[in-house]
Amino acid sequence: MSLLDEDLKADILKLPGDAFKNPKDADGQRKALCKKVDAVIRQFEAGAYKGAIKKLENEVKHKIEKWIKVTHRTDLLTKIDQIISILETL
């Protein structure tokens, strides 16, 4: 699971500034998303799978939908859904 989270984080870090709805806020929003992904990784490592799922669904996905343009968020949301599917089997 960590591998998928790290892939998600890497994808977020690679987003260009113009992928964000407000490019001047891109750096801060990118960092905030990465911190949320790090929190999911910590929850996973602690065995708090339901908490990790909730954070992905309620925080990470929400911020991606709010901050990132549609053309750049589809792959991120798909990856999050894959991570959630894996967590649900644990």
C-alpha positions in Angstrom: 0.0 0.0 0.0 2.8 2.4 0.8 4.0 2.1 -2.8 0.7 3.4 -4.1 0.7 6.3 -1.6 4.3 7.2 -2.6 3.2 7.1 -6.2 0.3 9.4 -5.4 2.6 11.8 -3.6 5.0 11.7 -6.5 2.2 12.5 -8.9 1.1 15.4 -6.7 4.7 16.8 -6.6 4.9 16.6 -10.4 1.8 18.7 -11.0 2.7 21.9 -12.8 1.5 25.2 -11.4 -1.1 25.6 -14.1 -2.7 22.3 -13.0 -4.1 24.2 -10.0 -7.2 26.4 -10.3 -5.2 29.1 -8.6 -1.6 28.8 -9.8 -0.2 31.3 -7.4 -1.3 29.0 -4.5 0.0 25.8 -6.2 3.1 25.4 -4.0 1.2 25.7 -0.7 -1.6 23.5 -1.9 0.8 20.9 -3.3 2.6 20.8 0.1 -0.8 20.5 1.9 -1.8 17.6 -0.2 1.5 15.8 0.4 1.1 16.3 4.1 -2.3 14.7 4.0 -0.9 11.7 2.0 1.9 11.4 4.6 -0.8 11.3 7.3 -2.6 8.5 5.4 0.7 6.6 5.3 1.1 7.0 9.1 -2.4 5.7 9.6 -1.8 2.8 7.4 1.4 1.9 9.2 -0.5 2.1 12.5 -3.2 -0.3 11.3 -5.8 2.5 11.3 -7.2 1.4 7.9 -10.7 2.9 8.3 -9.1 6.3 9.4 -6.9 6.2 6.3 -9.9 5.5 4.1 -11.8 8.4 5.7 -8.8 10.8 5.2 -8.5 9.8 1.6 -12.2 10.2 0.9 -13.0 13.3 3.0 -9.8 15.3 2.9 -7.5 14.3 0.0 -10.2 13.8 -2.6 -12.0 16.9 -1.5 -8.9 19.1 -1.8 -8.0 17.6 -5.1 -11.5 18.3 -6.5 -11.4 21.8 -5.0 -7.9 22.9 -6.0 -6.9 21.0 -9.1 -8.3 21.5 -12.6 -10.4 18.6 -14.0 -7.9 17.8 -16.7 -5.2 17.0 -14.1 -7.2 15.4 -11.3 -8.7 12.4 -13.0 -5.6 10.2 -12.7 -5.1 11.3 -9.0 -8.7 10.4 -8.1 -8.4 7.0 -9.9 -5.2 6.3 -7.9 -7.0 7.2 -4.6 -9.9 4.9 -5.5 -7.4 2.1 -6.0 -5.7 2.8 -2.7 -9.1 2.8 -1.0 -10.0 -0.5 -2.6 -6.8 -2.1 -1.3 -7.4 -0.7 2.2 -11.0 -2.0 2.3 -9.6 -5.6 1.8 -7.4 -5.3 4.9 
